[in-house]
């Protein structure tokens, strides 16, 4: 058998199988060069040389995998007493046409086989609880959600801003901004919090200092600004079909009413909490990133924001099945969908 080096000046197109050199073992190959390859007839395997002979296995081949994502952060909590609704958690996605805050959908992720990617699901902001009063401790912002790992730019969605409280705690900025509180006494009503570009919208304020709280911002709409004793509705969340079914994520929490004003104020579609004059205040829904409803009359406290969610969608033929954190795994057509309701990992 004659072995000679062949130098190619262009591309080589092969329409059939390549017949590799055959040897009984690596010691039979004289003066191997880096990149040499042969078929071992004794072990029935293919080996290549890179300073030493190594077996070529399927794990030696690195492939890339295109995956779509949805990353929703935890929603902010609603404020206390005549309060603003909590802002929804920020939303970023590559699936469909739109992402949060009216932006276009982002580019898909390119995952590398064998790499492990960390999934962080942010919790919702915490409410003061049922202790009453409009003073500290005040409700908090939601927590960030993210996808990170070697070879990709980390995708982070920002937690929602908390709603303002009549005791003096201003609404905060976030993925979606918290609603400003209304106050019929003392200083003018606080302004609403701002949203994050590419993730969500601002909350609403009370433009007349009449007592009703503004609605928290949603991922698809601004929270309602009000000019009366009745609070505003939460901004709507964005509908995304990454699981195979259209689901709204990131609805803002409704603002609370002043004193005896009646009427239920609706949280935004996508898990936003409700608020009302007779104590109908609800938390943001879990795993939607919804903002919590704002507290109403009589120093009533607001409610917690909903936790976030992270979803990956990739071809079933590329799905490894290696995860932690117990994601829900489903299929839609030729794709597999991993829904992380809590933090975990995926190894591509």
N, C-alpha and C positions, 0 to 999 in steps of 0.2 A: 504494500500500500504506500503510495506517495503522498506526502503532506507538504504543501507549499503555502506560503502566505499570499493572500490575494488582496490587492489594494483597489478599493472602489472609489471612483471620483464622483459618483452620483448615487441615486437611489437604486435599490435592487428589488425587483418585483418577482415574487415566487408564487407560482400558481398551484404547487403541490406540496407534499411533505419534504422536509429536509432530512437527509440521511446523515446523521452525525457519525463521527469516527467511533469505532467500537474497540474497547480495551477490556482486558480481564480485570484490571485494577489500576489505580492511579500510578503505581510504581512503574507501570509499563509505558507511561507517557514520558518521553525524554525532553528535557529542557522546556517545560511548559511556560507560556507567557500569560501575563495578566489578561483575562478575558477568554482563555482557552476553555473549550467545552467538549465533553465526550459522553458516550453512553457506556456505563459499567455493566458488562455482560454477566458478571458474577452476582452483583447485588440487584441488577435490573433497575437501576436508577440513573438519572442524569446528573453530572457533576460539572461545576465550573471552578476556574482557578483565579484566586485573588490573593496571592501570597501563600495560600493553602487551598486544598481541594475541599469544596463544600457542596453538599447535596442541594439540588434545586427542588424546592417543595412549593406547594401552592401559597404558603405563607411568605415565600421569598418574593412573590410578585405583588407589587404595590399598585392598587387601583384607586381611582377616585370615584366618588358617588355624589350625585346631585340630589340635594334634599331641600324641600321647602320647609318653612318654619312659621310659627306664630308665637310671639313672646308677649305676654300680658302681665304687667306688674300688679301688685296689691293696691286696692283702692284706699283712699284716705277716709278717716272717720268724720262723721258729721259733728258740727259744733254744738254748744250748749246754750239753750234759751234764746228764742228769736233767731235761731242760728242758721248759718249757711250749710248747705249739703256738702258732703265730702266729694272731692274730685276723684274720678276713676283713675285706675292705674294706666300708664302709658301703654300703647299697643304698637308693635312693629311686626310686619308680616311680608313674606315674599309671595304669598298665594293670592291669586285673583288680580284685580286691577288696582285696588286702593289699599293704603296702609292708614295708620292713625293720623288724625289732624288734617285730613284732606290731602295727604301726600300720595304719590304713586307707590305701588308695591315695590319692595326692594328686590335686589338680586337674590337668587337662591344660594344656599351654602354649598361649597364643594368640600365634602368630607373625605378623609383618607382612610383606606382600609387598615385596620389594626390600631387606629388611634382611639383614645377614650375622650369623650366630650362630657363636660360637666354641665348639668342642668340645675339651675337655681330658680325655685318658685317663691316669689315674695309673698309674705303674709300681709293681711289687711291692717290698716291703722287701728289702734285701740281706742275705745271710747272711755269716757270717765267712769262709766258704770252707772248704777242706779242710786248713787249717794245723794243726788240732787245738788242744786247750786250751780252758779255760773262762773265759779272761780277755779283756779288750778287745783288738781292737775287737769290740763286740757287734753282734748283728743289729739291724736298723732297722725302723721302722714303714713301712707302705705310704703311697703318695702319693694326694692327693685327685683326684677326677674331677669335671667340672662342665660345665654348659651356660650360656653367658652371651651377652648381646646387648641392644641397645636395646629398651626396651618390655617386658622380662620381668624378673622377680626371679631372680637367678642361682640355679641348682640345683646345690648342692655336696654330694657325698658324701665322708665323711672316711675317710682311709686306716686300715687295720687296725692294731691295736697289736701290738708284737712280743712273743714269748714270753719268759718269764724264764729266766735262765741261772744255773747253780749257783755260778758264780764270784762272784755278788753283784749281777747286773743284774736289776732287778725287771721284771715284766711291765708293759706300758704300756696306757693307755686308747686307744681309737680308735673307728672306725665300729663294729667289734666288738672286744672286749677280748682281749688276749693271755693265754694260760694261765700260771699261776704255776709256778715250778720246785719240784721236790722235792729235799730235801737231808738226808741221814742224819747229817751232822756239822755242827757249828757252830750258827748261828742257826736259828730256826724258818723254815719255808718261806714264801716270799713269797706274798702274795695275788695273785689274778688281776686283770687290767685290766678296766675297765668299758666297756660299749658306749655308743653315742650314741643318745639317744631318737629314734625314728622311722627308725633306720637298721640297728641290729643289737644283739646281746646280749653279755653279759659272758663272759669266759673262765672256766675251772674252775681250782680250786686243789688242793693236796694237803693234806687236812685232818688228817693224822697225822704229817707230817714223815717219811714212810717212803721217799721217794726217787723215786717216779714223778711226772712232770710232768702238770699239768692240760691239758685240751684247750682249744684256742683257740675263742673265741666265733664263732658263725655268724649269718647274717642272719635265720635262722628258729628258732634254738635256742641255749641256753647251752652252752658247752663242758663236758665231763664233769669233775666233781670226783672225785678219787681218794683212797684211804686205804691204799695198798699200794705195792709197788715197781714195779708196772706202771702205765704212763701212761694217760691218759684219751683218749677219742675226741673229735674235733672236733665242734663244733656244726653242725647241718645248715643248708644254704643254702635260700633261698626259690625255689620254682618259679614262673617267670613265662613267659607264653605270648605275649609281645609280637612275636616273630618268626613266629608262627603255629604254633610247636611249643613244648611245655612244656620248659623248661630250668632247672636249678637254678643259682643264682648265689650266691657268698659262703659257701662251706663253711669252717669253721674247721680249722686244722691240728691233728693229733694230738700228744699229749704223749709225751716219750721215757721209756724204762724205766730202772731202776736196775741197774747191774752186769750180772750174767748172766741177769737175768729175760728169759724168752722171750715171744714172742707179738707179733703185728702189731697195732698200734693204728690204727684207720681214721680218715682225715680225713673231715670232714663232706661230705655230698653237695653238689656245687657247687664242686668243684675244690680241696678241702682236702687238704693233703699228709699222707701216712702217716708213722708212726714205729714203730720196733720194736727189740727187743733185739739183733738180729743185723745191724744196720746198714741196715735197710730204711727209710731216711728219704728222703722225696721232697718236692720243691718244690710250692707251690700251682700249679694249672694256669693257663696264660696266658688272659687275657680272661674270667676268671670271678671275679676278686677273691679267690680262695682263699688261706687262710693256709698258711704253710710248716710242714712237720713239725718237731717239736722233736728236738734231739740226744739220744742215748741214753747208754749206759754208756761208760766209758773216755774221757771228755772229747770225745766225738763232737760235731761241730757240727750245728746245725740247717740248714734249707734256706730258700731265698728264697720270698717270697710271690708269688702270681700277679698279673699286671697286671689292670687294670680294663677296663671296656667301657662305651660309651655308645650307646644305640639310640634312634632316632626313628621313629615310625610316624604317617603322615599320609595323607589321601586321595590316590590316584594322580592325580585330576583337579587337585589343587593342587600336585603335585610339580614343582619347577622344573628339576631335573637339574643344578643348579650346586653343586658341592662341591669341597673340597680334602681331602687326606689319604687319598684312595682308600678310602672306606667300601665295604663290601659292600652292594649294592643288590638287594633281592628284592621280590616282591609276594606278598600274601596276600589273596585276594578282591579287594575294591575299594581296598585300601590298598597303599602302598609303604613298605618298611622299609629304613632306613639303619643299618647296624651299623658303628660306628667302633671298630676295634681299636687305633687309634692316633689321635693328635690331628689335628684338621682344622677345616673350617668347612662350613656349609650356608647358602646364600643362598635365602631363601624366594621 
